Amino acid sequence: MTATRTDVRSTGRRQTGPVLRTVGQVAGLTGVTVRTLHHYDAVGLLVPSGRSAAGYRLYTEPDLERLQHVVVYRRLGFPLEGIARLLDAEGDERREHLLRQRDAVVHRLDEMQGLVAAIDRALERDMTDRPATTEDLEELFGDGYDEAYAAEAQERWGDTEAWAQSRERTSGYTRADWAEVKRETEGLEADLAAALAAGQPADGDVALALAERHRGQVERHYDCPPAMHRHLADMYLADERFTRHYDDRAPGLARWLHDAIHANADRLERG
């Protein structure tokens, strides 16, 4: 049912008729600019049903309904000519036109989904290429990472060449780099525990190879000659946190790794 209004004319009589809105009122209601409404009128897409005595545009409720359709189709990217044909068509012609437009919209959706996927890949590359954040490290290493450990390490070794090398080599490590470090470390520790469980002697070939593998992993961060490797091994027994870390893998692993590192350092220094 068409909305009506009641006007009080200068005669004092009350007259009832369709609600008519000015172009400014329509713009305020719909968010479509006055300039756009004028253009729609000029091209015949939305011609207001009424004019005031002074010639101003007046829009009825059916005009507003047509405008709502225009706005929707414009947001979907339909051209003005296509919208006009769609709104004015009837029966089979309207249905066929809608089907064509639907195909066009689906095609655009596919393109947009492809664009979103491309953006996601670019973001992933960007996230992968950037240096890892503290949050990344906490997520990767869990309880194995604590900023307090880093602060303690800096306090103890901050003036050493090894610390400077470590900072330089790891400053650009990405999340993927640290994930690889974690994978290698966990793999080595699993192999150390398996060798201990199998009864391999700490100075045997298997233990020496694992100790050298351990030294190679350390050297990803800083130069670790045999003498320095010995100092690390000693720390694994002197600092209960390191001892607990290895012994949680397998009871006695900290001592076994310590002995294997010392045996491997002796072998390397003998040449």
N, C-alpha and C positions, 0 to 999 in steps of 0.2 A: 504494500500500500504506500502511495506517495505521501510523504510528510507534507503538512500544511502549516500555514502561519496565519495569524490574525493581525491585520494592520488597522490602525486608526487613522483615517484620512481627515483632511481638514473639514470634511462635512460632519465629522463626529460619528459617522456610521461605521460599524465594524465589518470588514470584508475578509473573507477566508479564501486562501489559494495556495499553490505550491510554494515551498520554501525556496527562496532565491538568494543566492550568495554572490557577493562581488568577487572579482578576481583576487583581491587582497585577502578576503576571508578564506577563499579556497586555498590559497598559498599557505596561509597560517595553519589550516587544518591538515594539509597533506604533506607539507614540506617541499612541494614543487614550486619553483620560483615563478614570480609574475612574468618574467621574461620568457620562461619556458612555456607557460600557459598561452602567452601571446603567440609564440611560435606554433604551438599545436593548433591554435585557431587558424593561423595563416595557411598552414599546409592542409587543413581540413581533417586533422586527426581527432581533434576535440573542439567542436564548434559549440559555444554556449547556446543554450536553448532560448535565452531571453536577452533583451536589451532594456536598459532603463530609458526614461524619457530623454535623458541627456546623452544616450548612446553608449553607456557603459555596459560591459559584459555582465550577464547574470547567469549563474549556473544552477541547474536543478539537481535533485537527488540522482536521477538517471545519469546526468552528466558526471557526477562524482563517482558513480559506480564504474562508468566507462574509464574515467581517469585512473581508478584503482587498477584496472586491468592493464592499462597502458604502463603504469609504473612497474608492475610485476614483469611484463614482457621486456621492458627496457633493462631491468636488472638482469634478465636472462640474456641480454645482448641482442635482442631482436631489432632489426632496423625499423624506422618509423613506417616505411611503406609496407613492410610485412605485417606490422601490428595493425595498420589500417585495414588491410585485406582480411586479416584474421578476425577482427572485430565486426566487420561488415558482412562476412561470409555467412552462409546458412547451410544446414543439412550436410550432404556429402562433401561439398566443397570445404566447409569449415573443418570437418573431421579429417579430410586429407591434408589440409593445411596444418592442422595440429600435429598430425603424425610426422610430417616433414620437419616441423619445428622441433618435435620431440627428438627425432634422430639427430638434428643439429645440436641440441642441448646435450644429448648423451655423448656425442663426439667431443664436445667441448669439455665435458666432465672427464673423459678419458685423457684428453690433453692436460687438463689441470692435475689429474692424479699422477700423470707422468712427470709433470713439473714439480709436484710435491716430492715425488720419489727422488728426483734429481737434486732438489734442495736438501733433502735428508742425507743423501750421499755426500754432498758438499759439506754439510755440517759435521758428518761423521769424520770426514777427512780432516776438517779443521780441528775437531776435538782430539783426533788421533795424533796430529802433528804438533799440538801445543805441549809445552812442558807439563808434567803431572802436577796437580795441586795437592795440598795437604789432605783435602777430602778424598782425592783419588787414592792416595797411599793408605789412608785409614780404612777405606773400603776394601782395598786389595789385601792388606796384611792384617787387618783386624787388630787383635791384642798384640801382635808382633810389631806394631808400629806405635810409637809414642813420641810426641814432640819433645818430651823431657829427655828421652834417650839422645836425640839429636843435639840438644843443648848440652848435655853432659859430655857427649863425644867432642863437641867443639871446645868445651872448656879444657878437656884433657889433652886433645891432640891438635887444637886449632892452629898452633904455631909450627906444625910439622909439615914436611914436604908431602907426605902421604895424604894429609888432610886437604892440602891445596889441590893435589891431583884429583882426589875424590870429588871435591866440589866442582872442579872444572869438567870432569868427565860426565858427572851425573846431572849437572845443572840443566842440560837440555833433554834429559830422559823424558819420554812421553809415558802416558799410561800403559801403552803397549810394551814399551821397553821394560818398565817395572814388572809388568805381568810376565814377561819372559824371564826376568831375574827370579821371580817367585817360582815359576815352573822349574827352572834349572835347579834352584836351591832345594825344592821339595823332592825333586828326582834324586839328587845327590844324597840327601839325608835318608831317603828310603833305601838307597843302595848301601849306605854305610850301616844302617840298622840290619839289613839282610846279611851283610858280610859278617857282622858281629854274631848274629844268630847262627850263622853257618859254622862258627868256630874258626874263622880265618885269623891267623896270627897278625898282630899289629905291625910286624916287620916283614910280612909276606908280600908276594907280588901283587895280590889283589888289594891289600891295604895300601901299599905304596902307590898304586895307580889311582886309588880313590883319593889319597892325600894330595897327589899332584893335580887331580881334577879339582879338588877344593881350592888349591892355590891358584889355579887358572881362573876360577870364578872370582876370587878376591881381586885378581889383576884386571878384571873388568873395571874396577873402581880406582885402583892405585897400584903402583909397582910393589910387588911382594917377593923379594928375594928370600932364599931359604932361612936366613937369620931372622927376618921379620916374621916369617911364617911360624917359626918356633915361638916367638913372643905371643902371637895370637893363640897358639895352642896352650901356652902357659895360662893365658887369661881365661881360657875355657874352664880351667880348674880353679883359678883364683877367684873368679867372679861367679857367685852362686847362681846368678841369673842365666849365664851361659851354660853352666853345668846342668841346671834344671831343664833348660831348653833341650839339650841333647839327651839327657837321661829320660825325659818324658817320651822321647822316641823309642828308646830302648835302654833299660837299666845298664849302667856302665859304659854307655856310648861315649860320653865326654872323655873319660880316661882312655878308651881305645883309640879315639880320634887323635887325642893329644899324643899318644905314643906313636901312632902311624905318621903323624906330621913330623915328629922328631926323627923318626927312622928315615923318612923320605928326604928331609933336609940333610942328614948325614950322608945319604947316598949321593945327593946332588953336589955337595961340597967336596966329596971325594973324587967326583968326576967319573 
